Amino acid sequence: MYFLGTDYIISSLIWLLAIFAFVFTVKKLIGKLFYKKESLALFINKLKIYLEKHFPDIKFDFTIIELSKNEQNPELRKYTIADEMIDQFKRIKINTSKYPKTTPKELQWSSYVFNSEPNRGKLPPDWMQRKNALFLREHGKCFRCGTAITMNTLYPKLIIPIADGGKYYLENMIPLCSDCDKLLSESSQKSSYLNIKDVIYDIIEKS
């Protein structure tokens, strides 16, 4: 029976170690070539400015920046951070304690009470007045996220739906932005198309 000599075994181990070291070194070099280290400062700065400007009432948690620091691919890291911010926006809970209790008299009109009653599934004839009253009552902000809205981007939502006995009184209505309206919609498909996602992804592309 033929046995390998000790010298042969030792030299083979040395060669194997050398090969592993070579592969590891080459892998690091390739990683550096494809995923060059780049500063995320510009992206993070733009992201924070956007979120703080458009959602001043939301305290976003940016710990994902630190948690993702080991990701070598800078683009993947950007999307990881972006998706976390979008998910935080989706998880916002409405502060029900701030639901309106009464409607100021200056925001009411002669037909206000009469037209607050549901009428065969039709919107009240003074619907635009109610939208305007909502806009004024909430100072042009989305009730859920606090972002600035206009009359054209205001989506009224009934706290208690008509089907559950709700009426069109302003105490039963809150104004929402487009994104919050989609997120609170019964259709889960709508929540996939959010403006905030488009804007943040655009920041990635331009950073």
PEJOCOR-V168618 format. One record per residue. N is the residue number from 1. RES is the residue in three letters. SS is DSSP state (hx for helix, st for strand, lp for the rest). PSI is psi as a letter, one per 40 degrees, with the letter a starting at -180 (999 if undefined). OMEGA is omega in whole degrees, -180 to 180 (none if undefined). Layout:
n=N res=RES ss=SS psi=PSI omega=OMEGA
n=N res=RES ss=SS psi=PSI omega=OMEGA
This chain:
n=1 res=MET ss=lp psi=h omega=-176
n=2 res=TYR ss=lp psi=h omega=179
n=3 res=PHE ss=lp psi=h omega=177
n=4 res=LEU ss=lp psi=i omega=179
n=5 res=GLY ss=lp psi=i omega=-179
n=6 res=THR ss=hx psi=d omega=-180
n=7 res=ASP ss=hx psi=d omega=-179
n=8 res=TYR ss=hx psi=d omega=-180
n=9 res=ILE ss=hx psi=d omega=-179
n=10 res=ILE ss=hx psi=d omega=-179
n=11 res=SER ss=hx psi=d omega=178
n=12 res=SER ss=hx psi=d omega=179
n=13 res=LEU ss=hx psi=d omega=179
n=14 res=ILE ss=hx psi=d omega=179
n=15 res=TRP ss=hx psi=d omega=179
n=16 res=LEU ss=hx psi=d omega=178
n=17 res=LEU ss=hx psi=d omega=180
n=18 res=ALA ss=hx psi=d omega=180
n=19 res=ILE ss=hx psi=d omega=179
n=20 res=PHE ss=hx psi=d omega=179
n=21 res=ALA ss=hx psi=d omega=179
n=22 res=PHE ss=hx psi=d omega=180
n=23 res=VAL ss=hx psi=d omega=-180
n=24 res=PHE ss=hx psi=d omega=180
n=25 res=THR ss=hx psi=d omega=180
n=26 res=VAL ss=hx psi=d omega=180
n=27 res=LYS ss=hx psi=d omega=179
n=28 res=LYS ss=hx psi=d omega=-180
n=29 res=LEU ss=hx psi=d omega=178
n=30 res=ILE ss=hx psi=d omega=178
n=31 res=GLY ss=hx psi=d omega=180
n=32 res=LYS ss=hx psi=d omega=-180
n=33 res=LEU ss=hx psi=d omega=-177
n=34 res=PHE ss=hx psi=d omega=-178
n=35 res=TYR ss=lp psi=g omega=-180
n=36 res=LYS ss=lp psi=h omega=179
n=37 res=LYS ss=lp psi=h omega=178
n=38 res=GLU ss=lp psi=i omega=-178
n=39 res=SER ss=lp psi=h omega=177
n=40 res=LEU ss=lp psi=e omega=-175
n=41 res=ALA ss=hx psi=d omega=-178
n=42 res=LEU ss=hx psi=d omega=180
n=43 res=PHE ss=hx psi=d omega=-178
n=44 res=ILE ss=hx psi=d omega=180
n=45 res=ASN ss=hx psi=d omega=179
n=46 res=LYS ss=hx psi=d omega=-180
n=47 res=LEU ss=hx psi=d omega=-179
n=48 res=LYS ss=hx psi=d omega=180
n=49 res=ILE ss=hx psi=d omega=-180
n=50 res=TYR ss=hx psi=d omega=-177
n=51 res=LEU ss=hx psi=d omega=-179
n=52 res=GLU ss=hx psi=d omega=-179
n=53 res=LYS ss=hx psi=d omega=-174
n=54 res=HIS ss=hx psi=d omega=-180
n=55 res=PHE ss=lp psi=g omega=-175
n=56 res=PRO ss=lp psi=d omega=-178
n=57 res=ASP ss=lp psi=e omega=-178
n=58 res=ILE ss=lp psi=h omega=177
n=59 res=LYS ss=lp psi=g omega=-180
n=60 res=PHE ss=lp psi=i omega=179
n=61 res=ASP ss=lp psi=h omega=-176
n=62 res=PHE ss=lp psi=f omega=-180
n=63 res=THR ss=lp psi=e omega=178
n=64 res=ILE ss=hx psi=d omega=179
n=65 res=ILE ss=hx psi=d omega=179
n=66 res=GLU ss=hx psi=d omega=-177
n=67 res=LEU ss=hx psi=d omega=-177
n=68 res=SER ss=lp psi=e omega=-173
n=69 res=LYS ss=lp psi=d omega=-179
n=70 res=ASN ss=lp psi=e omega=178
n=71 res=GLU ss=lp psi=h omega=-176
n=72 res=GLN ss=lp psi=d omega=-180
n=73 res=ASN ss=lp psi=h omega=-176
n=74 res=PRO ss=hx psi=d omega=180
n=75 res=GLU ss=hx psi=d omega=178
n=76 res=LEU ss=hx psi=d omega=178
n=77 res=ARG ss=hx psi=d omega=178
n=78 res=LYS ss=hx psi=d omega=-179
n=79 res=TYR ss=hx psi=d omega=176
n=80 res=THR ss=hx psi=d omega=178
n=81 res=ILE ss=hx psi=d omega=-179
n=82 res=ALA ss=hx psi=d omega=-178
n=83 res=ASP ss=hx psi=d omega=178
n=84 res=GLU ss=hx psi=d omega=179
n=85 res=MET ss=hx psi=d omega=179
n=86 res=ILE ss=hx psi=d omega=178
n=87 res=ASP ss=hx psi=d omega=177
n=88 res=GLN ss=hx psi=d omega=178
n=89 res=PHE ss=hx psi=d omega=-180
n=90 res=LYS ss=hx psi=d omega=-175
n=91 res=ARG ss=lp psi=e omega=-180
n=92 res=ILE ss=lp psi=h omega=177
n=93 res=LYS ss=lp psi=h omega=177
n=94 res=ILE ss=lp psi=h omega=177
n=95 res=ASN ss=lp psi=g omega=-176
n=96 res=THR ss=hx psi=e omega=179
n=97 res=SER ss=hx psi=e omega=180
n=98 res=LYS ss=hx psi=e omega=176
n=99 res=TYR ss=lp psi=h omega=-179
n=100 res=PRO ss=lp psi=h omega=179
n=101 res=LYS ss=lp psi=d omega=-180
n=102 res=THR ss=lp psi=i omega=177
n=103 res=THR ss=lp psi=h omega=179
n=104 res=PRO ss=lp psi=i omega=-177
n=105 res=LYS ss=hx psi=d omega=-179
n=106 res=GLU ss=hx psi=e omega=178
n=107 res=LEU ss=hx psi=e omega=178
n=108 res=GLN ss=lp psi=i omega=180
n=109 res=TRP ss=lp psi=i omega=-171
n=110 res=SER ss=lp psi=d omega=-177
n=111 res=SER ss=lp psi=e omega=-174
n=112 res=TYR ss=hx psi=d omega=-177
n=113 res=VAL ss=hx psi=d omega=-178
n=114 res=PHE ss=hx psi=d omega=-177
n=115 res=ASN ss=hx psi=e omega=178
n=116 res=SER ss=lp psi=e omega=179
n=117 res=GLU ss=lp psi=h omega=178
n=118 res=PRO ss=lp psi=i omega=-178
n=119 res=ASN ss=st psi=g omega=174
n=120 res=ARG ss=lp psi=f omega=177
n=121 res=GLY ss=lp psi=e omega=-180
n=122 res=LYS ss=st psi=i omega=174
n=123 res=LEU ss=lp psi=i omega=178
n=124 res=PRO ss=lp psi=i omega=179
n=125 res=PRO ss=lp psi=d omega=179
n=126 res=ASP ss=lp psi=f omega=-177
n=127 res=TRP ss=hx psi=d omega=-179
n=128 res=MET ss=hx psi=d omega=176
n=129 res=GLN ss=hx psi=d omega=179
n=130 res=ARG ss=hx psi=d omega=176
n=131 res=LYS ss=hx psi=d omega=-180
n=132 res=ASN ss=hx psi=d omega=179
n=133 res=ALA ss=hx psi=d omega=177
n=134 res=LEU ss=hx psi=d omega=-180
n=135 res=PHE ss=hx psi=d omega=-179
n=136 res=LEU ss=hx psi=d omega=-178
n=137 res=ARG ss=hx psi=d omega=-179
n=138 res=GLU ss=lp psi=e omega=176
n=139 res=HIS ss=lp psi=f omega=176
n=140 res=GLY ss=lp psi=f omega=179
n=141 res=LYS ss=st psi=i omega=174
n=142 res=CYS ss=lp psi=h omega=-177
n=143 res=PHE ss=lp psi=d omega=-176
n=144 res=ARG ss=lp psi=d omega=-173
n=145 res=CYS ss=lp psi=e omega=177
n=146 res=GLY ss=lp psi=e omega=180
n=147 res=THR ss=lp psi=i omega=-179
n=148 res=ALA ss=st psi=h omega=178
n=149 res=ILE ss=lp psi=i omega=175
n=150 res=THR ss=lp psi=i omega=177
n=151 res=MET ss=lp psi=d omega=-180
n=152 res=ASN ss=lp psi=d omega=-179
n=153 res=THR ss=lp psi=e omega=179
n=154 res=LEU ss=lp psi=h omega=179
n=155 res=TYR ss=st psi=h omega=179
n=156 res=PRO ss=st psi=h omega=177
n=157 res=LYS ss=st psi=h omega=177
n=158 res=LEU ss=st psi=h omega=178
n=159 res=ILE ss=lp psi=d omega=173
n=160 res=ILE ss=lp psi=h omega=-178
n=161 res=PRO ss=lp psi=i omega=178
n=162 res=ILE ss=hx psi=d omega=-179
n=163 res=ALA ss=hx psi=d omega=-180
n=164 res=ASP ss=hx psi=e omega=178
n=165 res=GLY ss=lp psi=e omega=179
n=166 res=GLY ss=lp psi=i omega=179
n=167 res=LYS ss=lp psi=i omega=-175
n=168 res=TYR ss=lp psi=f omega=174
n=169 res=TYR ss=lp psi=i omega=-179
n=170 res=LEU ss=hx psi=d omega=176
n=171 res=GLU ss=hx psi=d omega=-179
n=172 res=ASN ss=hx psi=e omega=-177
n=173 res=MET ss=st psi=i omega=174
n=174 res=ILE ss=st psi=i omega=178
n=175 res=PRO ss=st psi=h omega=179
n=176 res=LEU ss=st psi=i omega=171
n=177 res=CYS ss=lp psi=i omega=-178
n=178 res=SER ss=hx psi=d omega=-177
n=179 res=ASP ss=hx psi=d omega=-179
n=180 res=CYS ss=hx psi=d omega=176
n=181 res=ASP ss=hx psi=d omega=179
n=182 res=LYS ss=hx psi=d omega=-177
n=183 res=LEU ss=hx psi=d omega=180
n=184 res=LEU ss=lp psi=e omega=178
n=185 res=SER ss=lp psi=i omega=178
n=186 res=GLU ss=lp psi=e omega=-180
n=187 res=SER ss=lp psi=h omega=-180
n=188 res=SER ss=lp psi=d omega=-179
n=189 res=GLN ss=lp psi=d omega=-179
n=190 res=LYS ss=hx psi=d omega=-177
n=191 res=SER ss=hx psi=e omega=179
n=192 res=SER ss=hx psi=e omega=-177
n=193 res=TYR ss=lp psi=g omega=-177
n=194 res=LEU ss=lp psi=i omega=177
n=195 res=ASN ss=hx psi=d omega=-178
n=196 res=ILE ss=hx psi=d omega=179
n=197 res=LYS ss=hx psi=d omega=179
n=198 res=ASP ss=hx psi=d omega=-178
n=199 res=VAL ss=hx psi=d omega=-178
n=200 res=ILE ss=hx psi=d omega=177
n=201 res=TYR ss=hx psi=d omega=176
n=202 res=ASP ss=hx psi=d omega=176
n=203 res=ILE ss=hx psi=d omega=178
n=204 res=ILE ss=hx psi=d omega=-178
n=205 res=GLU ss=hx psi=d omega=-175
n=206 res=LYS ss=lp psi=e omega=-179
n=207 res=SER ss=lp psi=999 omega=none
